[in-house]
Amino acid sequence: MPTALTETNLPRPARRGKVRDIYDLGDTLLLISTDRLSAFDVVLPTGIPERGVVLNELSRFWFQRLSGIVPHHFLAMGVDTPRVAPYVADLPMEVARRAMLVKKAEPVLVECIVRGYLAGSGWAEYRKHGTIGGRAAPDGLQESQRLETPLFTPTTKAAEGHDELITMEQTEELIGRDLARRLERLSQELYAAGHEYALGQGIIIADTKFEFGLLDGEVLLIDEALTPDSSRFWDAKTYGPGRAQDPLDKQFVRDYLDGTGWNKEPPGPELPPEIVQQTARRYRDVYQRLTGAPLP
């Protein structure tokens, strides 16, 4: 499977992130969601087949579904030749399926995380300190328990290394009080709408992250939205508090890696074929369950 854009006549060189290639087309960007996978901030040597297709198509689904809450940066998919051709022509199909044309917004350098259930780093923090996102939490909470009110727990957006948890006060200092409060409200509304819809499809969104950008003074939802890479998905039928859940997302790979003894420093280990296949199946299944259609 391709991991980088190669056979095109794009006017400017790409900026290559961990798992995405970004092309600057002037007033727009072409985002290529590759099949590369990162875990613990390390790009793994083994890709996940059609991972990029799932992320793009599912993001488009959510951008359009949630547009009544906040506008988004999405313009067209790479396979939408009439809309993409004025910007870039002759995209190979395997690249076009992973490509998205978007508005060029200025990213807000905060990752907006919403936690509706106690899991992952939130659960680890609670066990160690009795807090969630740096805030005091009630005694006696269980792993995977649904929180009475979803929590907004922002982090820094690090170009390299690990993102760091920050308080709301630090967020306000970083991006301004009005914008910080607005992003908190939007993130909560997006999570609530996404959680309610997904639950109707038999999937729990335990937590997720949103990213926002500014364009001509307007806040836009950017990057990706409610995907298996940016969210924690559980099967509602098998859900039960007091234990870890079977993940339907990238956590499946993290769990495998946790059992290998890897020190979480580069280089990452190769993934065995069965882990690759099961991860790809989880991504495709989540897409189909949420959208009601097979992956294009």
C-alpha positions in Angstrom: 0.0 0.0 0.0 1.3 3.5 -0.7 2.7 5.6 2.1 3.5 8.8 0.3 2.4 10.8 -2.7 4.8 10.3 -5.6 3.2 10.5 -9.1 1.6 13.9 -9.3 2.2 17.3 -10.6 1.7 19.2 -7.3 3.2 22.7 -7.4 4.9 22.6 -4.0 6.8 20.0 -2.0 5.0 18.1 0.7 5.3 18.5 4.5 5.4 15.0 5.8 3.9 14.3 9.2 4.0 11.0 11.1 1.0 9.6 9.3 -0.1 12.3 6.9 1.4 14.1 3.9 0.4 17.7 3.4 0.6 19.7 0.2 0.2 23.4 0.1 -1.9 24.5 -2.9 -2.1 28.2 -2.1 -5.5 28.8 -0.6 -6.2 25.1 0.0 -4.3 22.1 1.3 -4.3 18.5 0.0 -4.1 16.1 2.9 -3.0 12.5 2.2 -3.9 10.2 5.0 -1.5 7.3 4.5 -1.6 3.8 5.8 1.2 4.5 8.2 0.3 4.0 11.8 1.9 5.7 14.9 1.7 4.4 18.4 3.1 6.1 21.5 4.3 8.9 19.1 6.4 6.4 17.1 5.7 5.6 13.4 5.6 1.8 13.1 7.3 0.1 10.2 4.1 -1.8 9.4 1.2 0.0 7.9 -2.5 -0.9 8.2 -4.2 -1.6 4.8 -6.8 1.1 3.9 -6.3 2.9 7.1 -6.0 6.2 5.2 -9.2 5.6 3.3 -11.1 4.9 6.5 -9.9 8.0 8.2 -10.7 10.3 5.2 -14.1 8.8 4.5 -15.2 8.7 8.2 -13.9 12.3 8.7 -16.0 13.4 5.7 -19.0 11.7 7.2 -18.6 13.5 10.6 -17.7 16.8 9.1 -21.0 16.9 7.1 -23.1 15.4 10.0 -21.8 17.9 12.6 -21.6 21.0 10.4 -24.6 22.4 12.2 -22.5 22.8 15.3 -19.3 24.2 13.7 -18.2 24.7 10.1 -15.3 22.5 8.9 -12.4 22.7 6.5 -13.5 19.9 4.1 -14.0 20.7 0.4 -13.7 17.5 -1.6 -12.3 14.0 -1.6 -9.4 13.2 -3.9 -11.7 10.9 -6.0 -14.0 13.9 -6.7 -12.1 14.7 -9.9 -14.1 17.7 -11.1 -13.6 19.5 -7.8 -10.0 18.5 -7.3 -8.7 18.9 -10.9 -8.4 22.7 -10.8 -5.9 22.2 -7.9 -4.1 19.0 -8.8 -4.6 16.6 -11.7 -3.8 13.0 -12.4 -3.9 11.7 -8.9 -3.3 7.9 -9.0 -6.5 6.2 -7.7 -4.7 4.6 -4.7 -3.6 8.1 -3.6 -6.9 9.8 -4.5 -8.8 7.4 -2.2 -6.6 8.7 0.7 -6.6 12.4 -0.3 -8.8 15.2 0.9 -8.9 18.8 -0.3 -9.5 21.3 2.5 -9.6 25.0 3.3 -6.3 26.4 4.5 -6.9 27.4 8.1 -4.4 28.5 10.8 -4.3 25.6 13.3 -5.0 26.4 16.9 -2.1 24.8 18.8 -4.2 23.0 21.4 -5.7 19.5 21.1 -9.2 19.5 22.4 -9.9 16.2 24.2 -13.2 15.2 25.6 -13.5 12.2 28.0 -17.0 10.7 28.5 -15.7 7.5 30.2 -12.8 6.8 32.5 -10.1 5.0 30.4 -6.6 5.2 29.0 -4.4 7.9 30.4 -7.4 9.3 32.3 -7.8 6.1 34.2 -4.1 5.9 34.9 -4.1 9.4 36.3 -7.1 8.7 38.4 -5.6 5.6 40.0 -2.4 7.5 40.7 -3.6 10.9 41.8 -7.4 10.7 42.2 -7.7 13.3 39.4 -8.9 13.4 35.8 -7.2 16.0 33.6 -5.7 17.6 36.7 -9.2 18.0 38.3 -10.3 16.4 41.5 -12.6 13.5 40.9 -15.0 11.5 43.1 -13.8 8.5 45.0 -14.7 5.0 44.0 -14.8 5.4 40.2 -14.2 2.3 38.1 -12.3 1.7 35.0 -14.4 2.4 31.9 -17.1 4.0 34.0 -19.2 6.6 32.3 -18.6 10.0 33.8 -21.5 12.0 35.0 -20.4 14.9 32.9 -17.9 14.6 30.0 -14.6 16.4 30.8 -12.7 18.7 28.6 -9.0 17.9 29.1 -6.9 19.9 26.6 -3.3 19.1 25.7 -0.5 20.9 23.9 0.0 20.1 20.3 3.7 19.2 20.1 5.5 19.2 16.8 7.8 16.5 18.2 7.6 14.3 21.3 4.6 13.9 23.5 1.6 16.2 23.9 1.3 17.5 27.5 -1.8 17.9 29.6 -2.6 21.5 30.4 -5.2 23.1 32.6 -8.0 25.4 31.4 -6.1 28.3 32.8 -3.0 27.4 30.8 -5.1 27.0 27.7 -6.5 30.5 28.2 -3.0 31.9 28.6 -1.9 30.0 25.4 -4.8 31.0 23.0 -6.8 33.6 24.9 -9.8 33.2 27.2 -12.6 33.8 24.7 -11.2 31.3 22.2 -10.4 28.7 24.9 -14.0 28.8 26.3 -15.4 28.6 22.8 -13.4 25.6 21.9 -14.4 23.9 25.2 -18.1 24.5 24.4 -17.8 23.3 20.8 -15.8 20.2 21.8 -18.4 19.3 24.3 -21.3 19.8 21.8 -19.5 17.8 19.1 -18.8 15.0 21.5 -22.3 14.9 22.8 -23.8 14.8 19.2 -21.3 12.2 18.1 -21.8 10.0 21.2 -25.6 10.0 20.8 -25.5 9.1 17.2 -22.8 6.4 17.6 -24.7 4.8 20.5 -27.7 4.4 18.2 -25.4 2.4 15.9 -24.2 0.2 18.8 -20.8 2.0 19.4 -19.7 3.9 22.4 -17.3 6.8 21.9 -15.5 6.8 25.2 -13.2 9.8 24.4 -11.9 11.7 21.4 -9.9 14.6 20.3 -10.8 17.5 18.1 -8.6 20.1 16.4 -9.7 23.5 15.3 -8.3 26.2 13.0 -9.1 29.9 12.2 -9.9 31.2 8.8 -10.9 34.9 8.4 -11.8 35.0 12.0 -14.0 31.9 11.8 -13.5 28.8 13.9 -13.3 25.6 11.7 -13.2 21.9 12.7 -10.0 20.6 11.0 -7.7 17.6 10.7 -9.9 14.5 11.3 -13.0 13.8 13.3 -14.2 10.9 15.4 -12.0 8.3 13.7 -10.4 5.1 15.1 -7.1 7.0 15.3 -8.5 10.0 17.2 -11.1 8.3 19.4 -11.7 5.3 21.7 -14.5 3.1 20.3 -16.2 0.3 22.2 -19.0 -2.1 21.3 -22.1 -1.1 23.3 -23.3 -4.7 23.5 -20.3 -6.0 25.4 -19.6 -2.8 27.4 -19.3 -3.1 31.2 -17.6 -0.8 33.7 -15.0 -2.2 36.1 -12.7 -3.6 33.4 -10.9 -2.8 30.2 -13.0 -3.0 27.0 -12.3 -4.7 23.7 -11.1 -1.8 21.5 -12.5 -1.1 18.1 -9.8 1.4 17.3 -6.0 2.0 17.4 -5.9 1.0 21.1 -5.9 -2.6 19.8 -2.4 -2.1 18.5 -1.3 -0.2 21.6 -2.5 -3.2 23.7 -0.5 -5.6 21.6 2.6 -3.4 21.8 2.3 -3.2 25.6 2.6 -6.9 25.8 5.8 -7.1 23.6 8.2 -5.5 26.1 9.0 -2.7 23.6 10.3 0.4 25.4 8.2 2.8 23.3 11.3 4.4 21.8 12.1 4.4 18.0 12.4 2.3 16.1 9.0 0.6 16.6 8.6 -3.1 16.1 7.0 -4.8 13.1 3.4 -5.9 13.6 2.6 -9.5 12.9 0.2 -10.2 10.0 -2.7 -11.2 12.4 -2.5 -7.9 14.3 -2.4 -6.0 11.0 -5.4 -7.9 9.7 -7.4 -7.6 12.9 -6.7 -3.9 13.1 -7.8 -3.3 9.5 -11.0 -5.2 10.1 -11.8 -3.1 13.2 -11.3 0.1 11.2 -13.5 -1.1 8.3 -16.2 -2.5 10.7 -16.4 0.8 12.6 -16.8 2.7 9.4 -19.6 0.5 8.2 -21.4 0.5 11.5 -21.3 4.2 11.9 -22.1 5.2 8.3 -24.4 2.2 7.4 -22.4 1.6 4.2 -19.3 -0.5 3.3 -16.0 1.3 2.8 -15.9 2.7 -0.8 
